[in-house]
């Protein structure tokens, strides 16, 4: 029987480096939002150059007095509230004694 041989150090280092890069590869919501804002500002600037005029300061975000203004953090919005009936059922369960559960016991017990 062969003994345990550890992996050579370069393989371990390569694996750890790849693990670190793979963990940080995902983009957060803020990255996509900022990229979309940047693209929109570039389109506005392109149209300004094409038309040869400079309109007033353009902003993508709606003003504080706008009906489209959202005071919550765009990168971390609050969870939407559950509808009242679902909330009640999740808290108390079905009130009908004949209601079937999602996984009836008698179906899977026969396989034990």
C-alpha positions in Angstrom: 0.0 0.0 0.0 1.3 3.4 -0.9 1.8 6.1 1.6 0.1 9.5 1.6 2.0 12.0 -0.7 1.0 15.7 -0.3 0.6 17.8 -3.4 3.6 19.9 -4.4 3.6 23.4 -3.1 3.1 25.1 -6.6 -0.1 23.2 -7.2 -1.4 24.2 -3.8 -0.5 27.9 -4.4 -2.1 27.8 -7.9 -5.3 26.3 -6.4 -5.5 29.0 -3.7 -4.9 31.8 -6.2 -7.6 30.5 -8.5 -9.9 30.1 -5.5 -9.4 33.8 -4.5 -10.0 35.0 -8.1 -13.1 32.8 -8.5 -14.6 34.1 -5.2 -14.2 37.7 -6.3 -15.4 37.2 -9.9 -19.0 38.0 -9.3 -20.3 41.6 -9.7 -22.4 43.3 -7.1 -25.6 45.2 -7.9 -23.9 48.5 -7.5 -21.4 47.6 -10.3 -24.2 47.0 -12.8 -26.0 50.2 -11.7 -23.0 52.4 -12.0 -22.1 50.9 -15.4 -25.7 51.6 -16.6 -25.4 55.2 -15.3 -22.1 55.6 -17.0 -23.5 54.3 -20.3 -26.5 56.6 -20.0 -24.3 59.6 -19.4 -22.2 58.7 -22.4 -25.3 58.5 -24.6 -26.4 61.9 -23.4 -23.0 63.4 -24.1 -23.0 61.9 -27.6 -26.4 63.4 -28.3 -25.2 66.8 -27.0 -22.3 66.7 -29.4 -24.5 65.5 -32.3 -27.1 68.3 -31.8 -24.4 70.9 -31.1 -26.1 72.3 -28.0 -25.5 71.9 -24.3 -28.8 71.5 -22.4 -29.0 72.2 -18.7 -27.4 69.8 -16.3 -28.7 66.4 -17.1 -29.2 63.9 -14.3 -30.2 60.3 -14.6 -31.4 60.1 -11.0 -34.8 61.8 -10.4 -34.8 64.8 -8.2 -36.0 64.8 -4.6 -39.3 66.4 -5.5 -40.0 64.0 -8.3 -42.7 61.4 -8.1 -40.2 58.9 -9.4 -37.8 59.5 -6.6 -37.0 56.4 -4.5 -35.5 57.3 -1.1 -34.2 53.8 -0.4 -30.6 52.7 -1.2 -30.6 51.6 -4.8 -27.9 48.9 -4.1 -29.7 47.4 -1.1 -33.5 47.8 -1.5 -35.8 46.7 1.2 -37.6 43.3 1.0 -41.1 43.6 -0.4 -43.9 42.9 2.1 -45.7 39.6 1.8 -49.4 39.7 0.9 -51.7 39.3 4.0 -53.1 35.9 3.2 -49.7 34.3 2.6 -48.4 35.9 5.7 -51.3 34.5 7.7 -50.9 31.0 6.2 -47.2 31.0 6.9 -47.8 32.0 10.5 -50.7 29.7 11.4 -50.9 27.0 8.6 -54.1 26.0 6.8 -57.2 26.1 8.9 -59.0 23.3 7.0 -58.3 19.9 8.7 -58.7 18.2 5.3 -56.1 20.3 3.6 -53.2 18.2 2.2 -49.7 19.1 3.3 -46.9 19.6 0.7 -45.4 16.2 1.5 -47.9 13.7 2.9 -46.4 11.4 5.4 -48.2 8.3 4.2 -46.6 8.5 0.8 -43.0 8.4 1.8 -43.3 6.3 5.0 -44.0 3.1 3.0 -40.5 3.3 1.5 -38.8 3.2 4.8 
